Amino acid sequence: MSTFSDPAIYAAGDIANAFHPLLGKHIRIKHWFNALSQPAVAAKSMLGLAAAYDEVPYFYSDQYELVIEYSGHVAPGGYNEAVFRGDKDQLKCIVFWLKDHKVLAAMNINVWDQTDTIKTLVRSGQPVDTAALADTGTPLADVLAATGTPNAQKSGADRTGPES
Ligand SMILES: Cc1cc2nc3c(=O)[nH]c(=O)nc-3n(C[C@H](O)[C@H](O)[C@H](O)COP(=O)(O)OP(=O)(O)OC[C@H]3O[C@@H](n4cnc5c(N)ncnc54)[C@H](O)[C@@H]3O)c2cc1C
């Protein structure tokens, strides 16, 4: 990925303000998963191979007893619905930010093993059944399947553990 006016300079990781095809804009993502994944794309570009970095943005953070993972991207004011799945009072839930019933981003709080499905929901750009999204009795994979999008293979980015 060359993000400079000089095509001989390539950047990856925190320093790169790169065009993101999925988001349709330039974005600088200062997180570990991005720093781990972008260099392969930069290397391909250096070799003259067609390559674009389009991973769904992702980060995790551990704050004492609070473990959070965030997938996707939503700019301030860029959503018109927030859907909670799980128990927000017990801080064991997933929050989804949606626009026109499409999932733009989600944060799982003390909920594990859902990141690949969440990323696929974000990537699909398909409207979802928000009642099913909020219902912990409906597996997220079923919410995704109802959009007609096949689930993704595990990326290895997410933490492991029970959903609830
Ligand atoms: C305190 C802290 C906590 C974080 N926690 C999380 C987290 O929980 N989850 C998460 O996803 N991300 C987290 N991050 C962000 C994550 O660490 C960064 O996104 C990631 O390390 C960026 O990697 P990078 O290789 O792009 O940059 P860096 O890791 O900053 O590497 C850049 C390297 O370039 C070197 N350098 C700078 N200038 C020059 C120069 N002129 N010549 C030669 N070398 C130079 C630097 O010394 C450094 O080694 C955290 C960051 C910090 C600081």
The ligand as an SDF file (V2000), in Angstrom:
LIG
                    3D

 53 58  0  0  0  0  0  0  0  0999 V2000
   -0.0880    1.5430   25.8200 C   0  0  0  0  0  0  0  0  0  0  0  0
   -0.6730    0.9480   24.5720 C   0  0  0  0  0  0  0  0  0  0  0  0
   -1.6600   -0.0130   24.6860 C   0  0  0  0  0  0  0  0  0  0  0  0
   -2.2270   -0.5670   23.5330 C   0  0  0  0  0  0  0  0  0  0  0  0
   -3.2040   -1.4980   23.6660 N   0  0  0  0  0  0  0  0  0  0  0  0
   -3.7700   -2.0200   22.5590 C   0  0  0  0  0  0  0  0  0  0  0  0
   -4.7970   -2.9810   22.6760 C   0  0  0  0  0  0  0  0  0  0  0  0
   -5.2160   -3.3400   23.7740 O   0  0  0  0  0  0  0  0  0  0  0  0
   -5.3360   -3.4860   21.5370 N   0  0  0  0  0  0  0  0  0  0  0  0
   -4.9220   -3.1030   20.2940 C   0  0  0  0  0  0  0  0  0  0  0  0
   -5.4600   -3.5890   19.3040 O   0  0  0  0  0  0  0  0  0  0  0  0
   -3.9280   -2.2000   20.1470 N   0  0  0  0  0  0  0  0  0  0  0  0
   -3.3510   -1.6480   21.2490 C   0  0  0  0  0  0  0  0  0  0  0  0
   -2.3670   -0.7080   21.1370 N   0  0  0  0  0  0  0  0  0  0  0  0
   -1.9730   -0.2950   19.7940 C   0  0  0  0  0  0  0  0  0  0  0  0
   -0.9320   -1.2460   19.1760 C   0  0  0  0  0  0  0  0  0  0  0  0
    0.1010   -1.4800   20.0920 O   0  0  0  0  0  0  0  0  0  0  0  0
   -0.4070   -0.5670   17.9270 C   0  0  0  0  0  0  0  0  0  0  0  0
   -1.4620   -0.3790   17.0200 O   0  0  0  0  0  0  0  0  0  0  0  0
    0.6700   -1.3690   17.2300 C   0  0  0  0  0  0  0  0  0  0  0  0
    1.7400   -1.6440   18.0870 O   0  0  0  0  0  0  0  0  0  0  0  0
    1.1860   -0.5850   16.0230 C   0  0  0  0  0  0  0  0  0  0  0  0
    2.2340   -1.2800   15.4210 O   0  0  0  0  0  0  0  0  0  0  0  0
    3.1380   -0.5430   14.3720 P   0  0  0  0  0  0  0  0  0  0  0  0
    4.1490   -1.5700   13.9340 O   0  0  0  0  0  0  0  0  0  0  0  0
    2.3060    0.1260   13.3370 O   0  0  0  0  0  0  0  0  0  0  0  0
    3.8380    0.6490   15.1620 O   0  0  0  0  0  0  0  0  0  0  0  0
    4.8500    0.5520   16.3970 P   0  0  0  0  0  0  0  0  0  0  0  0
    4.5810   -0.6490   17.2260 O   0  0  0  0  0  0  0  0  0  0  0  0
    4.7670    1.9140   17.0400 O   0  0  0  0  0  0  0  0  0  0  0  0
    6.2490    0.3570   15.7030 O   0  0  0  0  0  0  0  0  0  0  0  0
    6.9110    1.4270   15.0680 C   0  0  0  0  0  0  0  0  0  0  0  0
    8.4040    1.2000   15.2520 C   0  0  0  0  0  0  0  0  0  0  0  0
    9.0990    2.1600   14.4770 O   0  0  0  0  0  0  0  0  0  0  0  0
   10.1930    2.6070   15.2470 C   0  0  0  0  0  0  0  0  0  0  0  0
   10.5690    3.9240   14.6940 N   0  0  0  0  0  0  0  0  0  0  0  0
    9.9590    5.1170   14.8460 C   0  0  0  0  0  0  0  0  0  0  0  0
   10.6100    6.0760   14.1770 N   0  0  0  0  0  0  0  0  0  0  0  0
   11.6630    5.4820   13.5900 C   0  0  0  0  0  0  0  0  0  0  0  0
   12.7260    5.9360   12.7590 C   0  0  0  0  0  0  0  0  0  0  0  0
   12.8230    7.2100   12.3960 N   0  0  0  0  0  0  0  0  0  0  0  0
   13.6350    5.0470   12.3360 N   0  0  0  0  0  0  0  0  0  0  0  0
   13.5410    3.7410   12.6610 C   0  0  0  0  0  0  0  0  0  0  0  0
   12.5710    3.2500   13.4450 N   0  0  0  0  0  0  0  0  0  0  0  0
   11.6570    4.1120   13.8990 C   0  0  0  0  0  0  0  0  0  0  0  0
    9.6610    2.6680   16.6560 C   0  0  0  0  0  0  0  0  0  0  0  0
   10.7100    2.6500   17.5920 O   0  0  0  0  0  0  0  0  0  0  0  0
    8.8350    1.3830   16.7020 C   0  0  0  0  0  0  0  0  0  0  0  0
    9.6000    0.2690   17.0820 O   0  0  0  0  0  0  0  0  0  0  0  0
   -1.7740   -0.1580   22.2610 C   0  0  0  0  0  0  0  0  0  0  0  0
   -0.7530    0.8040   22.1500 C   0  0  0  0  0  0  0  0  0  0  0  0
   -0.2310    1.3610   23.3010 C   0  0  0  0  0  0  0  0  0  0  0  0
    0.8640    2.4110   23.1630 C   0  0  0  0  0  0  0  0  0  0  0  0
  1  2  1  0
  2  3  1  0
  2 52  2  0
  3  4  2  0
  4  5  1  0
  4 50  1  0
  5  6  2  0
  6  7  1  0
  6 13  1  0
  7  8  2  0
  7  9  1  0
  9 10  1  0
 10 11  2  0
 10 12  1  0
 12 13  2  0
 13 14  1  0
 14 15  1  0
 14 50  1  0
 15 16  1  0
 16 17  1  0
 16 18  1  0
 18 19  1  0
 18 20  1  0
 20 21  1  0
 20 22  1  0
 22 23  1  0
 23 24  1  0
 24 25  2  0
 24 26  1  0
 24 27  1  0
 27 28  1  0
 28 29  2  0
 28 30  1  0
 28 31  1  0
 31 32  1  0
 32 33  1  0
 33 34  1  0
 33 48  1  0
 34 35  1  0
 35 36  1  0
 35 46  1  0
 36 37  1  0
 36 45  1  0
 37 38  2  0
 38 39  1  0
 39 40  1  0
 39 45  2  0
 40 41  1  0
 40 42  2  0
 42 43  1  0
 43 44  2  0
 44 45  1  0
 46 47  1  0
 46 48  1  0
 48 49  1  0
 50 51  2  0
 51 52  1  0
 52 53  1  0
M  END
$$$$
